[in-house]
Amino acid sequence: MAKNQYWLTRADEPFALVEGAAERDRWVQIHGYAESAEPTDDQQVHVVNDNTGGRGALPYGPLRDGIWGGLGWRPAAPPEPVDATKDPALVDQVVAVPATKTETAAPAATSTSKEK
């Protein structure tokens, strides 16, 4: 059984198409999207290319009419937000400890007695 599809939008961002009520609720409740009507022909929608995995945004009209679909593009959910705290490529840089002044050693005590 196919899942229902829902159009979502947020501020001035491209529209997104998600499948299933659970996915819709996640984008609405966690990421601040709102359910919307189908976009107009000139409005941008998030897209993914099934052949390359590429992502972008395209006007809905040409996409709906199959112009871009023949090249593998289809409406999609937005890319997942980046969480820099969980990116293994991002690590804290080692902090260099500044060199401290070395204390000058006290002059060696001189002997007052003469060696015999």
C-alpha positions as CSV (number, residue, x, y, z in Angstrom):
1,M,0.0,0.0,0.0
2,A,1.4,3.4,-1.0
3,K,1.9,6.0,1.6
4,N,0.2,9.4,1.3
5,Q,2.3,12.2,0.1
6,Y,2.3,15.7,1.7
7,W,3.6,19.0,0.4
8,L,5.4,21.1,3.0
9,T,6.8,24.6,3.1
10,R,8.8,26.8,5.4
11,A,9.3,30.6,5.0
12,D,10.9,31.4,1.6
13,E,12.5,27.9,1.1
14,P,11.6,25.5,-1.7
15,F,8.6,23.2,-1.2
16,A,9.2,19.7,-0.1
17,L,7.3,16.4,-0.8
18,V,7.4,13.8,1.9
19,E,5.8,10.3,2.1
20,G,3.8,9.2,5.1
21,A,2.1,10.9,8.0
22,A,5.0,10.1,10.4
23,E,7.5,11.8,8.1
24,R,5.2,14.8,7.7
25,D,4.8,15.1,11.4
26,R,8.6,14.9,11.9
27,W,9.3,17.8,9.5
28,V,6.4,19.8,10.9
29,Q,7.1,19.3,14.6
30,I,10.9,19.2,14.7
31,H,12.0,21.3,11.7
32,G,9.3,24.0,11.6
33,Y,7.7,23.1,8.2
34,A,3.9,23.5,7.6
35,E,1.6,21.4,5.4
36,S,0.8,23.2,2.2
37,A,-1.2,22.8,-1.0
38,E,0.6,21.7,-4.2
39,P,3.1,24.4,-5.4
40,T,2.4,26.5,-8.5
41,D,4.4,26.0,-11.7
42,D,6.9,28.7,-10.9
43,Q,7.6,27.8,-7.3
44,Q,10.8,26.0,-6.4
45,V,10.7,22.4,-5.0
46,H,13.4,20.3,-3.4
47,V,14.5,17.6,-5.8
48,V,16.8,14.6,-5.7
49,N,18.3,12.8,-8.7
50,D,17.8,9.0,-8.5
51,N,20.7,8.4,-10.8
52,T,23.3,10.5,-9.1
53,G,22.0,11.2,-5.6
54,G,22.4,14.9,-6.4
55,R,20.1,17.5,-4.7
56,G,18.8,20.9,-5.6
57,A,15.7,22.9,-6.3
58,L,13.8,23.3,-9.5
59,P,10.5,25.0,-10.6
60,Y,7.6,22.7,-10.1
61,G,6.0,23.1,-13.5
62,P,8.7,21.6,-15.7
63,L,9.3,19.0,-13.1
64,R,5.6,18.0,-12.9
65,D,5.4,18.0,-16.7
66,G,8.2,15.5,-17.0
67,I,10.9,17.7,-18.5
68,W,13.3,17.1,-15.6
69,G,11.9,13.7,-14.6
70,G,13.4,12.1,-17.7
71,L,16.8,13.0,-16.4
72,G,16.2,11.3,-13.0
73,W,15.0,14.3,-11.0
74,R,11.9,14.0,-8.7
75,P,10.4,16.1,-5.9
76,A,11.8,15.2,-2.5
77,A,12.1,16.0,1.2
78,P,14.6,18.6,2.1
79,P,18.1,17.5,2.9
80,E,18.5,16.6,6.6
81,P,19.9,19.4,8.7
82,V,23.6,19.2,9.4
83,D,24.5,18.5,13.0
84,A,28.1,19.7,13.4
85,T,28.3,18.0,16.8
86,K,28.0,14.6,15.2
87,D,30.1,15.0,12.1
88,P,33.2,12.8,12.3
89,A,35.1,15.0,9.9
90,L,34.8,18.0,12.3
91,V,37.0,17.7,15.3
92,D,38.3,20.2,17.8
93,Q,41.7,21.6,16.9
94,V,44.5,21.1,19.3
95,V,45.1,24.2,21.3
96,A,48.7,25.2,21.4
97,V,49.8,26.1,25.0
98,P,51.7,29.4,24.9
99,A,55.3,29.1,25.9
100,T,55.9,30.5,29.4
101,K,58.9,32.4,30.5
102,T,61.4,30.1,32.1
103,E,62.5,31.5,35.4
104,T,66.1,32.3,35.5
105,A,68.1,30.1,37.8
106,A,69.6,31.7,40.8
107,P,73.4,32.1,40.4
108,A,75.3,29.2,41.9
109,A,76.6,29.9,45.4
110,T,80.3,30.5,45.3
111,S,82.5,28.7,47.8
112,T,84.4,30.9,50.2
113,S,86.9,28.3,51.3
114,K,89.9,27.5,49.2
115,E,90.6,24.0,48.3
116,K,93.9,22.7,49.4
